[in-house]
């Protein structure tokens, strides 16, 4: 289950390492488990790599940079490695695949589910930057594990994330829920070609306007006290935000961000979000997500009743049976409303099924883990509830009206 965009599988990426250093030509292409992708739009990998390395990750001379990728994105990973080395830093490419993930899940004995992630921890002690291109994009793969085993494996990722956080390791994820794949295109209601264009255009975009918009909204929320979120579907929620730190994912990890560390040194591309963890215990009301996606499956009419910051009741019109076993197996932090997120990227449009974190005016509420947003909840299980079309009042004044960002 995703904690925001970074998964526990991401934190334990080294568990699936099948190659290191810069990957060269192979005598025979491996079976990756992923279907052949449709023709990609013309993409300047070198230009994207230079921007990701110099501006987003802000790589410095002498640093060690882990580049995690899958077989379909080796060309981009190689350009990122070149851009890293051009700055006097040291690249390490780690390679994963969906086929390897399936084999691991099917063949590794249960007794190792709780084994500390020694290799991932060793890397977390060494690297200064992690740049991740998601290799596993079919979430249905994780259904091969029982809820208890899945929860046990997820917990092994927490020490890795804690160590990265403590050392202020900069983490850049190139995906943000939009990295193209057949399964993802299907659940988002677009063709693979359309999703690929959206993704690559998003990585190639000039983020200067996003930076400016993020700065303005951050300043507004920093001065605020109470948010009220409503929607015609029955969503009616209030939360206190006074005194809470506000963070942005604007495509840039600046020198000031590096100095501040902690939750300031993560970025998700395509970019365009402003987010925070509400005052603990202050969230009250009801949240209705018309279409929540879990492991590629639809949960329709998901409704959460919230009191004093905690979920007191869960119901749905259909589909909750796919989530309930994992929800029941998760720890107590699962019931907390962890974070509030506003998308500010006008180039990524919300459609009937395509909902994302970054679409301008889309509100996303996250349950569970919120360390990435300045909170203290480390629960691995969480839900990302995209709520397009909402109205948001900040101290009684609208900042979003019916999904339109003011």
FENCOR-V49287 format. One record per residue. NEAR is the number of other ideal C-beta (glycine too) atoms within 10 Angstrom. Layout:
# FENCOR-V49287
near
NEAR
NEAR
This chain:
# FENCOR-V49287
near
25
20
28
26
22
22
21
22
21
24
28
22
26
20
22
20
18
12
14
12
11
16
19
8
5
10
4
5
7
12
11
17
18
19
13
8
14
15
8
15
13
6
17
12
18
15
13
20
24
17
21
25
27
14
15
25
27
20
29
15
8
10
18
16
26
25
30
25
27
24
22
21
20
19
15
22
25
20
20
29
24
16
25
28
15
13
17
11
20
17
23
19
22
23
23
27
21
22
16
22
21
15
13
15
16
9
7
14
6
12
7
11
18
11
12
10
21
11
15
24
19
13
24
24
11
12
21
19
24
25
31
23
21
25
27
23
20
19
19
11
20
19
16
13
18
14
17
14
16
23
20
18
25
26
18
22
22
18
17
25
24
15
17
23
19
11
15
15
23
26
24
27
23
27
23
25
22
24
22
24
23
16
18
22
20
15
18
21
13
18
14
20
15
16
22
22
16
21
24
21
14
23
24
14
19
9
22
11
15
25
17
12
19
25
13
12
20
18
11
16
21
14
12
19
12
16
23
16
21
17
22
10
16
13
23
14
25
16
23
18
22
13
8
21
17
21
25
23
32
26
26
19
22
14
9
8
21
15
10
14
14
15
19
19
23
23
28
25
26
29
26
32
28
22
24
25
26
26
16
18
14
17
25
17
18
16
26
20
24
19
16
22
20
20
16
17
15
15
22
13
17
23
17
25
14
22
12
11
18
19
18
10
10
16
11
20
11
11
18
18
10
16
21
14
14
22
19
11
17
22
15
9
20
23
18
27
29
28
27
26
23
26
27
24
29
15
15
23
13
18
12
9
13
21
24
23
27
27
24
20
23
27
25
23
25
26
26
27
28
28
21
24
23
17
22
12
23
18
23
26
24
22
25
23
21
23
22
22
18
23
19
23
17
19
14
8
10
13
18
21
14
13
19
11
18
12
